[in-house]
């Protein structure tokens, strides 16, 4: 009887064991060795991070670049990228979707593993993650490193409403700027980010900048930049009534209330200018005392000044270039005022609506600026050291809407912002609220393509 029971157990036991298909490793085994297993996949995988997680859980992001795939749940519902990235001590600037309303830029960036970007010879670093919060709306966001090294998120004027922690927001952006490092573009629909964006680049560096010089046009298409001659700007053709060119040498014709380039005679005192370089005409110097002193075009021409009809604002501005040989100061000294070279809606010394180059005395800095109704819409510092010498100042737009590029000799800076609609005067000069300010000018040139004259 006992023998039969033992044999039954021996027979039934193996059959039960063969029927068992799932093993609880945490409770039924220890010292598990997977080294000889033909296939092992211990993590969950997907193209987006799960919205919830438990501390200690791991996840593999199949859409991320190699080396940036593995995430660990460091606390309830909080994922953190694991590992140093593909280059020891340096991490790429990666953009990922953290939630339906949050993008994270540079999740791997830290003080010990900085994210580096190079523009020309300058290297900039990001040492902490950056978040972009979607407040509402729809449209495409362009995420890039700007020409001054700032992580920037740009949208069109009708794009989504964003809040940025650790980055700059820029409006009127419909494509990546030519002088920027693209990171990603991400679309928002009805107050929520799409599940995936387009990662344009994870590179930590970029090559040289491209700046359009005189008679040169740059056209970007994807990663390609076409450089071509601007055939509309090769010279003055008296038969072409859609091209406007003016050149003026102040020492030859001077300025007055009726000259093509007029001066605010009530505010300005003329005198000897700063000496230029060998081979160019002499200069004329002016001074302002607790007021504004400008030379401007179009001048009074004997019957009142008439501004040039608006050609700067809107989505299809005219292509223009304003060039001036200009110096802060004259034979007397520098003074303490601000200086302006560019386009203003008024010739009376007010610069409430202005596009061009400004010297801000309080900051001792040249700037590329767009102003509207008395306030700066946008401004960027131009990396030159202010002095009293003559320099070549160039204000141009290359035909790009709501953008201005400012050159001082070979140093260039582009500023993007909404340009207000207004008729314009080309001007150069200084404003000082108290005390004296001085400037000198040799020559001014204006070119506008596509404008009726």
C-alpha positions in Angstrom: 0.0 0.0 0.0 2.8 2.4 1.0 4.8 1.4 -2.1 1.9 2.3 -4.4 1.5 5.8 -2.9 5.3 6.5 -3.3 5.3 5.5 -6.9 2.2 7.7 -7.6 4.0 10.7 -6.2 7.1 10.0 -8.2 5.0 9.8 -11.4 2.8 12.8 -10.8 5.6 15.2 -9.5 7.5 15.5 -12.8 4.2 16.0 -14.7 3.4 19.0 -12.5 6.9 20.4 -12.9 6.7 20.1 -16.7 3.4 22.1 -16.7 4.9 25.1 -14.8 5.8 27.9 -17.4 6.3 31.0 -15.2 9.0 31.5 -12.5 9.0 34.2 -9.8 12.7 34.9 -9.8 12.5 37.2 -6.7 10.9 34.4 -4.6 11.9 31.1 -6.2 15.6 31.6 -7.2 18.8 33.4 -6.3 22.2 34.2 -7.9 20.5 34.3 -11.4 23.0 34.0 -14.2 21.8 35.1 -17.7 25.3 34.8 -19.4 24.4 31.7 -21.4 20.9 32.8 -22.3 20.3 33.1 -26.1 18.1 36.2 -25.7 17.7 38.6 -22.7 15.7 41.9 -22.7 15.2 43.1 -19.1 13.8 46.6 -19.7 10.6 48.0 -21.1 11.1 49.7 -24.5 9.3 52.4 -26.5 10.0 55.7 -28.3 8.6 57.8 -25.4 9.1 57.7 -21.6 6.1 56.3 -19.7 4.3 59.0 -17.7 4.4 56.9 -14.5 7.2 54.8 -12.9 8.2 53.2 -9.6 11.6 53.9 -8.0 14.3 51.6 -9.3 12.5 50.8 -12.6 14.5 51.0 -15.8 13.5 51.9 -19.3 15.1 51.8 -22.8 14.3 54.7 -25.2 14.5 53.3 -28.7 14.2 56.7 -30.4 17.2 58.3 -28.5 20.7 58.5 -30.0 23.1 55.7 -29.1 24.4 56.2 -25.5 21.4 58.2 -24.4 18.8 55.4 -24.4 18.7 54.2 -20.8 16.6 55.9 -18.1 16.2 55.1 -14.4 13.2 56.0 -12.2 14.8 58.0 -9.4 11.6 58.7 -7.6 7.9 58.2 -8.2 7.1 59.2 -11.8 10.5 60.8 -12.3 12.9 59.5 -15.0 16.6 60.4 -15.2 19.0 59.6 -18.0 21.7 57.1 -16.9 25.3 57.1 -18.0 27.8 59.7 -19.2 26.7 59.7 -22.9 28.8 58.8 -25.9 31.8 61.0 -25.0 33.3 60.9 -21.5 32.9 64.3 -19.8 30.9 65.9 -22.7 27.2 65.3 -23.4 25.3 66.3 -26.6 22.3 68.6 -26.3 19.4 66.3 -26.7 15.7 67.3 -26.8 13.1 64.8 -25.3 9.4 64.8 -24.5 9.0 64.6 -20.7 5.2 65.1 -20.7 2.4 66.2 -23.0 3.2 69.8 -22.1 6.9 69.7 -21.3 10.1 69.3 -23.5 13.4 68.8 -21.8 16.6 70.1 -23.5 19.9 68.6 -22.4 18.6 66.1 -19.8 22.2 64.9 -19.5 23.8 68.3 -19.1 25.5 69.0 -15.7 28.5 70.8 -14.3 30.5 67.5 -14.5 29.2 66.6 -17.9 28.6 69.8 -19.7 26.8 70.0 -23.1 29.1 72.0 -25.4 28.4 73.9 -28.6 30.9 75.7 -30.8 30.2 78.7 -33.0 33.4 79.7 -34.9 36.1 79.9 -32.3 33.8 80.4 -29.3 32.7 77.4 -27.2 29.5 77.7 -25.0 28.4 75.2 -22.4 25.0 74.1 -20.9 25.4 72.8 -17.4 21.8 72.0 -16.4 18.7 70.6 -18.0 16.3 73.2 -19.7 12.5 72.9 -19.8 10.1 74.3 -22.3 6.5 74.4 -21.0 3.6 74.6 -23.4 0.9 77.0 -22.1 -1.4 76.6 -25.1 -1.9 77.0 -28.8 -0.7 75.2 -31.9 2.3 75.5 -34.2 5.9 74.6 -34.7 8.7 75.4 -32.2 12.3 75.6 -33.5 15.0 74.7 -30.8 18.5 75.8 -31.5 21.7 77.4 -30.1 21.8 81.0 -31.3 24.8 82.8 -32.7 25.6 84.2 -29.2 25.5 80.7 -27.6 22.1 80.9 -26.0 19.7 77.9 -26.2 16.7 79.5 -27.9 13.2 78.4 -28.7 11.6 80.2 -31.7 8.0 80.3 -32.8 6.1 82.2 -35.5 3.9 85.2 -34.5 0.9 83.0 -34.4 2.7 80.0 -32.8 2.1 78.3 -29.4 2.5 80.1 -26.1 5.6 78.9 -24.3 7.4 79.4 -21.0 11.1 78.6 -21.0 13.3 77.9 -17.9 16.9 78.3 -18.8 16.5 79.4 -22.4 15.5 82.3 -24.5 12.1 82.7 -26.4 12.2 84.3 -29.8 9.2 85.3 -31.9 8.8 85.7 -35.6 10.8 82.6 -36.4 9.7 80.5 -39.3 13.0 78.5 -39.9 16.3 77.9 -38.2 18.6 81.0 -38.4 21.5 80.5 -40.8 24.0 81.3 -38.0 22.5 78.9 -35.4 23.0 75.2 -34.4 19.7 73.5 -34.9 18.7 71.0 -32.2 15.1 70.0 -32.9 11.7 71.1 -34.2 8.6 70.1 -32.3 5.0 70.7 -33.2 2.2 71.5 -30.7 -1.5 70.8 -31.4 -4.3 72.3 -29.2 -2.1 72.8 -26.1 -0.2 69.5 -26.3 3.2 68.6 -27.8 3.1 65.9 -30.4 4.4 62.5 -29.3 7.5 62.8 -31.4 9.5 65.7 -32.8 12.2 66.0 -35.4 15.7 65.9 -33.9 17.7 67.9 -36.4 21.1 67.5 -34.8 22.8 66.2 -31.7 26.2 67.5 -32.6 28.0 69.4 -29.9 29.8 71.7 -32.3 29.2 73.7 -35.5 31.5 75.0 -38.2 32.2 78.6 -39.2 29.5 81.2 -39.4 28.3 82.5 -42.8 27.6 86.3 -43.1 26.4 87.8 -46.3 28.8 90.6 -47.4 28.1 93.4 -49.9 26.5 92.0 -53.1 26.3 88.5 -51.7 23.2 86.5 -50.9 22.9 83.5 -48.6 20.1 80.9 -49.1 19.7 78.1 -46.6 18.0 74.8 -47.5 18.3 72.1 -44.9 22.0 71.8 -44.1 23.0 73.4 -47.4 23.9 77.1 -47.7 24.0 78.5 -51.2 26.3 81.5 -51.7 25.6 83.6 -54.8 26.1 87.1 -56.1 23.3 89.6 -55.7 22.8 90.7 -59.3 20.3 93.4 -58.2 23.0 95.1 -56.1 25.9 95.4 -58.6 25.6 99.1 -59.3 23.3 101.9 -60.1 21.4 101.7 -63.3 19.6 105.0 -64.2 17.1 103.1 -66.3 16.0 100.8 -63.5 13.3 102.6 -61.7 13.0 99.9 -59.1 16.5 100.3 -57.6 17.4 103.2 -55.3 21.1 104.2 -54.8 22.5 107.2 -53.1 26.1 108.0 -52.1 27.0 111.2 -50.3 30.4 112.6 -49.1 29.8 115.2 -46.4 33.0 117.2 -46.9 32.2 117.7 -50.6 28.6 119.0 -50.2 28.2 119.7 -46.5 24.8 119.6 -44.8 22.2 122.3 -44.3 18.5 122.7 -44.1 18.1 122.2 -47.8 20.8 119.6 -48.6 20.0 116.0 -49.7 21.5 115.0 -46.3 20.2 117.6 -43.8 21.2 118.3 -40.3 19.0 119.3 -37.3 20.4 122.8 -37.4 18.8 124.0 -34.2 20.6 121.3 -32.2 23.9 120.7 -34.0 27.2 122.6 -34.0 29.6 121.7 -36.8 33.4 121.6 -36.6 36.5 119.7 -37.4 36.0 115.9 -37.6 38.2 113.0 -36.5 40.9 112.1 -38.9 40.1 109.1 -41.1 42.5 106.8 -42.9 44.9 107.7 -45.7 43.2 108.0 -49.1 39.7 108.9 -48.1 38.0 112.3 -48.0 38.1 114.4 -44.9 35.3 114.3 -42.3 32.9 116.8 -40.8 32.4 116.8 -37.0 29.3 117.7 -35.1 28.4 118.2 -31.5 25.2 118.1 -29.4 24.6 119.9 -26.1 21.9 118.3 -23.9 20.0 117.4 -27.1 20.0 115.3 -30.3 22.2 116.0 -33.3 21.6 113.9 -36.4 22.4 114.1 -40.1 19.5 112.4 -42.1 18.3 111.5 -45.5 16.0 112.4 -47.3 16.8 116.0 -46.4 14.6 119.0 -46.6 15.6 119.8 -50.3 14.2 123.3 -49.9 10.6 122.3 -49.3 10.4 120.1 -46.3 11.6 116.6 -45.5 9.8 113.6 -47.0 10.5 110.2 -45.5 10.9 107.0 -47.7 7.7 105.0 -47.7 7.8 101.9 -45.4 10.1 99.3 -46.9 11.2 97.5 -43.6 8.2 95.9 -42.1 5.9 93.0 -43.0 6.6 89.6 -44.4 8.0 90.9 -47.7 10.4 93.8 -47.0 12.6 95.4 -49.6 16.3 94.4 -49.6 18.4 97.3 -48.4 21.8 98.3 -47.3 22.8 101.5 -45.4 26.6 102.1 -45.0 28.3 104.9 -43.1 31.8 105.9 -42.3 31.3 107.1 -38.8 33.3 107.9 -35.6 32.2 108.6 -32.0 33.7 111.9 -31.2 35.4 114.7 -33.2 38.5 116.9 -32.9 37.2 118.1 -29.5 36.5 114.8 -27.8 34.0 111.9 -27.3 31.4 113.2 -25.0 28.8 111.0 -23.1 25.9 110.5 -25.5 24.3 107.5 -27.2 24.9 107.0 -31.0 22.6 105.7 -33.8 23.3 104.6 -37.4 20.2 103.2 -39.2 16.6 103.9 -40.0 14.2 106.0 -37.9 10.6 107.0 -38.4 11.5 110.6 -37.5 14.3 113.0 -38.4 13.9 115.3 -35.4 16.2 113.3 -33.0 13.6 110.9 -31.6 14.4 107.2 -32.1 11.2 105.7 -30.8 10.9 103.5 -34.0 14.4 102.6 -35.0 16.2 99.7 -36.8 20.0 99.6 -36.9 23.1 100.1 -34.8 23.2 101.8 -31.4 26.0 102.7 -29.0 24.5 102.6 -25.5 26.7 104.8 -23.4 25.4 103.4 -20.1 26.7 99.9 -21.1 29.7 101.1 -23.1 28.4 98.8 -25.9 27.5 98.7 -29.5 24.2 96.9 -30.2 22.1 95.7 -33.1 18.6 96.9 -32.1 14.9 97.0 -33.2 12.8 99.6 -31.4 9.1 100.2 -31.5 7.0 102.9 -29.7 10.0 104.0 -27.5 11.0 100.5 -26.3 13.5 97.8 -27.5 11.7 94.9 -29.3 15.0 93.1 -29.5 18.7 93.9 -29.1 22.0 92.0 -29.4 25.5 93.2 -28.4 28.0 93.5 -31.2 31.4 92.1 -30.1 33.6 95.1 -30.8 35.4 97.4 -28.3 34.2 101.0 -28.5 36.8 103.6 -29.5 37.1 107.0 -31.1 38.3 105.8 -34.5 36.4 105.7 -37.8 34.7 102.4 -38.6 32.5 101.2 -41.5 29.0 100.7 -40.2 26.6 98.6 -42.3 22.8 98.0 -41.6 21.1 95.4 -43.9 18.4 92.8 -43.9 19.3 90.6 -46.9 15.5 90.6 -47.7 14.7 88.7 -44.6 11.5 89.8 -42.8 11.6 91.1 -39.2 15.4 90.8 -39.1 18.4 93.2 -39.2 22.1 92.4 -39.6 24.5 95.0 -38.2 28.2 95.1 -39.2 31.0 97.1 -37.7 33.9 96.5 -40.0 34.1 92.7 -40.2 32.1 92.0 -37.0 28.5 91.0 -37.6 25.4 90.5 -35.4 21.8 89.7 -36.4 18.8 90.7 -34.4 15.3 89.2 -35.0 12.0 90.9 -33.9 8.9 92.5 -35.2 9.7 95.7 -37.1 6.9 98.3 -36.8 5.4 99.8 -40.0 6.6 103.4 -40.6 8.1 105.6 -43.2 11.9 105.9 -42.7 14.8 108.3 -42.7 18.4 107.1 -42.9 20.3 108.8 -40.1 23.5 109.0 -38.1 24.2 111.0 -35.0 24.1 111.3 -31.2 21.7 111.9 -28.4 22.8 113.3 -25.0 20.4 114.2 -22.2 22.9 116.3 -20.3 26.3 117.6 -21.3 28.1 117.3 -24.6 28.4 114.5 -27.2 30.3 114.5 -30.5 30.5 112.5 -33.7 32.2 112.6 -37.2 31.1 111.4 -40.6 32.8 111.0 -43.9 30.4 109.2 -46.2 27.0 107.6 -46.4 25.5 105.2 -48.9 22.0 103.9 -49.3 20.8 101.0 -51.6 17.2 99.8 -51.7 16.1 97.1 -54.2 12.6 96.9 -55.5 11.4 100.3 -54.5 9.9 102.9 -56.9 11.7 106.1 -57.1 
